[in-house]
Amino acid sequence: MFRIGHVNIGYPPARGLGGPTRVVANYATEQARRGHRVDVVCTNLHGKRSAIYPETHHATLDGVRVHYLRTYVLSFWPGTLGPLWTPELVPLLQGLLPDLDIVHLHGVRDSLSFLTAFYAYRTGIPYVVQPHGELPRLRYGSLKALYDLLFARGMMQRTSALLALSAREAAECCQMVTNKSVRVERVTNGINLSSFWPLPERGWLRKQIGIGQEKPLVLFLGRLNWVKGVDLLLQAFARCKTDALLILVGPDEGEQGKLEQMAVDLGISKRAFFIGPLSPDDVMKAYVDADVFAITSRKELFPFTVVEACIAGVPIVMTNVCEISDLINERAGIVVPAEKQAIADAIDRLLQDTRLRKQLSEEAQALARQEFSITSVVDRLDVVYARVIDVRRRGTY
């Protein structure tokens, strides 16, 4: 059994600190269930302008010891969070690090990760870094580029392993790190599949909007904004030859009015339904009613909706800008360029080919078990940790 320390800016019940919050919780909970001793170091924040606890707070959640540190941020700074200061971080690390076997850092451009890496290296505790999509090349002279030059590159040069979500991120890791002893491993985000079983009965969503079982249904689930490519989906859907319905589920981020007018202009307003966000309990009910799940993003790292669609066995149409499209293509769905005609052709192909839909549905569920199950992901992490710790113990770290 290992003594593991995770470091991330957020941990549940934090709501506004990005996807890695959920990823870290899934990792840590499964590791604790297996008998590892797991500590998580994070901020005490919900988001930029609210805190979970007013001061530093220590709690045990699902067997995981969580250290929520009092944190100060610049509320006017653009982006998810910006620069942060956690005055109790260093004293905590000085007591915690000597009692760990390995540290797992989630992110490269925050002071929690940098300071933990610095003190772990000084203490002789190996650490691994998982960038979570933070590594695209930056404009020369930007503040992030300066931070990389001063802090992030050194942190990554001294790591024992880099954990990449996608092939592109793995290539970016290799470009950023010149230390040939640093290995790059591909590790996906994991989710507890058992919490989704048994799947709900088919028919709930169709009943909510008053349609029968015979109508083909294309589902979009996500935020209504430009990045998610909802306008592309509407234009593609207007070109589809099949008599299907389009259901758009998700919160409005200022685009819904324009999108609804676009549906009117395209002549599909009676076949496109904007129903707003659904509760977590109702999300899977939407998936099981769908014949095709559409992800038409202009940029995407790892949408958890992909995992949910795979669990439900819904064939996927995905644009090739999604970082994990190589896992999906011709296995759980069809990957196409972010172009309206290509999207339309893929939707038509799936809706017209019942045999292909059945094949992809079965393979999607198999993919969820093999690639996205938290048990299989933590199996991979265990292997990486064991190698890193063994190298350290043999004195070659």
Sequence and secondary structure as in RCSB ss.txt:
>XXXX:A:sequence
MFRIGHVNIGYPPARGLGGPTRVVANYATEQARRGHRVDVVCTNLHGKRSAIYPETHHATLDGVRVHYLRTYVLS
FWPGTLGPLWTPELVPLLQGLLPDLDIVHLHGVRDSLSFLTAFYAYRTGIPYVVQPHGELPRLRYGSLKALYDLL
FARGMMQRTSALLALSAREAAECCQMVTNKSVRVERVTNGINLSSFWPLPERGWLRKQIGIGQEKPLVLFLGRLN
WVKGVDLLLQAFARCKTDALLILVGPDEGEQGKLEQMAVDLGISKRAFFIGPLSPDDVMKAYVDADVFAITSRKE
LFPFTVVEACIAGVPIVMTNVCEISDLINERAGIVVPAEKQAIADAIDRLLQDTRLRKQLSEEAQALARQEFSIT
SVVDRLDVVYARVIDVRRRGTY
>XXXX:A:secstr
  EEEEE S  TT  SS THHHHHHHHHHHHHHTT EEEEEEESEEETTEESSSS EEEEETTEEEEEE  EE T
TSSSSS SEE TTHHHHHHHHGGG SEEEEE SSSHHHHHHHHHHHHHT  EEEE TT  S   TT HHHHHIII
IIHHHHHT SEEEESSHHHHHHHHHH   TT EEEE    B GGGG S   TTHHHHHHT  TTS EEEEES BS
TTTTHHHHHHHHHH  S  EEEEES BSS HHHHHHHHHHTT TTTEEEEE   HHHHHHHHHH SEEEE  SSB
S  HHHHHHHHHT  EEEETTBTTHHHHBTTTEEEE S HHHHHHHHHHHHH HHHHHHHHHHHHHHIIIIIBHH
HHHHHHHHHHHHHHHHHHTT  
